């Protein structure tokens, strides 16, 4: 299957139009005409991942986080991204990123399902709002987050004994969407990354 056909399949469900305007998704390097038989999936295009793709004979690398967020003026071996791009191009590996378009269309729904949220709203945005199966304390909600996502720790902001029911949830860094959750009247906001002052 050609790289362009794989891109088209991805974009049927996770179209680039669903990405945030600051994001950089889609085919970021390589040939769209490349015949693809072997794909490597990864969270990031780290040195190790790019080397694995090259040494493993992969034809295409698909990551969640884009290696390139903004325009670059040169591609050389003098910087990290330049070296990675050179390695991908030298080995004729097409590189595709699906970030906030996937968060919007896939991860947000999954995050809500894993928490068992009911009456979920905002099916096209980067986050979701829904009700917990039953009211609980913020502390209990934090424990449920750990179980739902298989993580050892969570950070709570607020009184752990506060009763919560309506949840706003945003995969990834959710600082920018917190006002939306507040606007929906959420009792608790769950996100992957937030700074101390915002919390």
HUTASUL-V294514 format. One record per residue. N is the residue number from 1. RES is the residue in three letters. PSI is psi as a letter, one per 30 degrees, with the letter a starting at -180 (* if undefined). OMEGA is omega in whole degrees, -180 to 180 (999 if undefined). Layout:
# HUTASUL-V294514
N_RES_PSI_OMEGA + N_RES_PSI_OMEGA
This chain:
# HUTASUL-V294514
1_UNK_k_-180 + 2_UNK_l_178 + 3_UNK_e_-179 + 4_UNK_e_179 + 5_UNK_e_177 + 6_UNK_e_177 + 7_UNK_e_-180 + 8_UNK_e_177 + 9_UNK_e_179 + 10_UNK_e_-172 + 11_UNK_f_171 + 12_UNK_e_-179 + 13_UNK_e_-174 + 14_UNK_i_-176 + 15_UNK_k_-179 + 16_UNK_f_179 + 17_UNK_f_178 + 18_UNK_f_180 + 19_UNK_l_174 + 20_UNK_l_-175 + 21_UNK_f_179 + 22_UNK_f_-172 + 23_UNK_l_179 + 24_UNK_j_-176 + 25_UNK_l_179 + 26_UNK_a_179 + 27_UNK_j_-174 + 28_UNK_f_179 + 29_UNK_l_175 + 30_UNK_a_-174 + 31_UNK_k_175 + 32_UNK_f_-179 + 33_UNK_f_-178 + 34_UNK_k_174 + 35_UNK_k_-174 + 36_UNK_k_176 + 37_UNK_f_-174 + 38_UNK_k_-177 + 39_UNK_k_174 + 40_UNK_k_177 + 41_UNK_k_-180 + 42_UNK_l_175 + 43_UNK_e_-177 + 44_UNK_l_175 + 45_UNK_i_179 + 46_UNK_l_175 + 47_UNK_e_-178 + 48_UNK_e_-179 + 49_UNK_e_179 + 50_UNK_e_177 + 51_UNK_e_178 + 52_UNK_e_179 + 53_UNK_e_-179 + 54_UNK_e_-176 + 55_UNK_f_-179 + 56_UNK_g_179 + 57_UNK_h_179 + 58_UNK_k_179 + 59_UNK_f_-176 + 60_UNK_k_175 + 61_UNK_k_176 + 62_UNK_k_178 + 63_UNK_l_174 + 64_UNK_e_-180 + 65_UNK_k_179 + 66_UNK_k_174 + 67_UNK_e_-178 + 68_UNK_j_177 + 69_UNK_f_-178 + 70_UNK_l_-178 + 71_UNK_k_175 + 72_UNK_k_-176 + 73_UNK_f_179 + 74_UNK_l_176 + 75_UNK_j_-179 + 76_UNK_l_177 + 77_UNK_g_-177 + 78_UNK_f_176 + 79_UNK_l_-172 + 80_UNK_e_-178 + 81_UNK_e_177 + 82_UNK_e_179 + 83_UNK_e_-180 + 84_UNK_e_179 + 85_UNK_e_178 + 86_UNK_e_180 + 87_UNK_e_178 + 88_UNK_e_-178 + 89_UNK_e_179 + 90_UNK_e_-179 + 91_UNK_g_177 + 92_UNK_h_178 + 93_UNK_k_177 + 94_UNK_k_-175 + 95_UNK_k_-176 + 96_UNK_k_177 + 97_UNK_k_175 + 98_UNK_j_-170 + 99_UNK_c_-175 + 100_UNK_f_172 + 101_UNK_e_176 + 102_UNK_e_176 + 103_UNK_e_-177 + 104_UNK_e_-172 + 105_UNK_f_-175 + 106_UNK_e_-174 + 107_UNK_e_-179 + 108_UNK_e_178 + 109_UNK_e_180 + 110_UNK_e_180 + 111_UNK_e_179 + 112_UNK_e_179 + 113_UNK_e_-179 + 114_UNK_e_177 + 115_UNK_f_180 + 116_UNK_g_-178 + 117_UNK_k_179 + 118_UNK_l_-180 + 119_UNK_h_-175 + 120_UNK_k_180 + 121_UNK_l_175 + 122_UNK_i_-177 + 123_UNK_f_-179 + 124_UNK_f_-178 + 125_UNK_l_-177 + 126_UNK_f_179 + 127_UNK_a_179 + 128_UNK_l_175 + 129_UNK_k_179 + 130_UNK_l_-179 + 131_UNK_k_171 + 132_UNK_l_179 + 133_UNK_f_176 + 134_UNK_l_178 + 135_UNK_k_179 + 136_UNK_l_177 + 137_UNK_l_176 + 138_UNK_e_178 + 139_UNK_e_179 + 140_UNK_e_178 + 141_UNK_e_176 + 142_UNK_e_177 + 143_UNK_e_179 + 144_UNK_e_177 + 145_UNK_e_-180 + 146_UNK_e_-180 + 147_UNK_e_-176 + 148_UNK_e_-175 + 149_UNK_g_177 + 150_UNK_h_-180 + 151_UNK_k_-175 + 152_UNK_f_-174 + 153_UNK_k_170 + 154_UNK_l_175 + 155_UNK_k_179 + 156_UNK_k_171 + 157_UNK_k_-179 + 158_UNK_l_-179 + 159_UNK_j_-177 + 160_UNK_f_-179 + 161_UNK_g_177 + 162_UNK_k_176 + 163_UNK_k_179 + 164_UNK_k_179 + 165_UNK_e_-179 + 166_UNK_k_-172 + 167_UNK_k_166 + 168_UNK_k_-176 + 169_UNK_k_-180 + 170_UNK_j_177 + 171_UNK_k_178 + 172_UNK_a_-179 + 173_UNK_j_-172 + 174_UNK_g_-178 + 175_UNK_e_-174 + 176_UNK_f_-178 + 177_UNK_g_179 + 178_UNK_e_178 + 179_UNK_e_178 + 180_UNK_e_178 + 181_UNK_e_178 + 182_UNK_e_178 + 183_UNK_e_177 + 184_UNK_f_-179 + 185_UNK_g_-178 + 186_UNK_k_176 + 187_UNK_f_-178 + 188_UNK_k_180 + 189_UNK_k_-178 + 190_UNK_k_178 + 191_UNK_l_-174 + 192_UNK_f_-173 + 193_UNK_k_179 + 194_UNK_k_-178 + 195_UNK_l_-175 + 196_UNK_e_-175 + 197_UNK_e_178 + 198_UNK_e_178 + 199_UNK_*_999
